[in-house]
Amino acid sequence: MNTIPLIKEEKIEDMIYEVRGKPVMLDSDLAKLYGCANGTKSINLAVHRNIDRFPKDFYFQLTNEEFLNLKSQNGTSSLNGYGGVRRNPYVFTEQGVSMLASVLRTPVAAKVSVSIMRAFVIMRKYISNELIQQKYINNLVIKHDEDIKLLQESFNKFEEKKKEKYFYFYLTNKEFSNLRFQFETSKHGKV
């Protein structure tokens, strides 16, 4: 008799990654959650038997770069927990996870999929809140930049008015010497 594992959405949330701008789950994480005896082999076999149900936006294989990036984010040399992989893993989008539960057709898959869908909802809410906060911060920065520009313009106008009050002129050393000589000779009455 199959026992249904207790799953906390918080733990599932840690298994959701962003790849190609989409939240996805690794085939190895899904194999653990679904309790597949053969690991990812069972999942990939079910997918290949029902490949028409898994378009590219439901299920895709990571590129070498994506796989290395994902491994570096996790700080591990292996993402499947079994000591390494021979090929890059597959990932499933939210729709792919839902479709996977329908092709596995087990009570465990149905129950686990509900928990996974809840985790995706929590992640969407989190991302939405983060985007709202980011937009608020961006608006503050834009307003701040506009205020700084206004201040800079005010300072520039002040500097221009200040320059208008005073007459500045620059002389070369030779010009200054000639002017000084003329002034001193006119002061002492020498012509």
Secondary structure, DSSP 8 states (H G I E B T S, - for coil): --------HHHHHTTEEEETTEEEEEHHHHHHHHT-TTTHHHHHHHHHHTGGG--TTTEEE--HHHHHHHHHHHT-S-SSSSS--SS--EEEEHHHHHHHHHHH--HHHHHHHHHHHHHHHHHHHHHHHHHHHHHHHHHHHHHHHHHHHHHHHHHHHHHHHHHHHS------HHHHHHHHHHHHHHHTT--
